[in-house]
C-alpha cells in the first residue's frame, strides 16, 4: 500500500515537469524574477525608469548576466565531472589533502 502511494506521488510530481503549461508558468515566473532583480539593481544605481540611463542600465545588467552565464557554461563544459561544477562540493565540503 505504501509503495503504491509512493509510486502515485512520484508519477504526479514527474507529470508536472512534462506539462507544457506548467513549464511555461515556471519560465514566466523565472523571467519575472530576473526582470524584478534587474529593475531593482538599476534603481539602486539611481536610474529612473523611462530614462536613457535606465534603459542603458538594463541593457548592461542583462549583458553582464549573459556573459557570466556563458563563462559558467564554458567552465562546466571544460570539466563536467568536477564536483565543484555539479553542486556536489556544497554537500561534500572542502577538499582536504
C-alpha positions, 0 to 999 in steps of 0.5 A: 500500500505504501509503495503504491502511494509512493509510486502515485506521488512520484508519477504526479510530481514527474507529470508536472515537469512534462506539462507544457503549461506548467513549464511555461508558468515556471519560465514566466515566473523565472523571467519575472524574477530576473526582470524584478532583480534587474529593475531593482539593481538599476534603481539602486544605481539611481536610474529612473525608469523611462530614462536613457540611463535606465534603459542603458542600465538594463541593457548592461545588467542583462549583458553582464548576466549573459556573459557570466552565464556563458563563462559558467557554461564554458567552465562546466563544459571544460570539466563536467565531472568536477564536483565543484561544477555539479553542486556536489562540493556544497554537500561534500565540503572542502577538499582536504589533502 
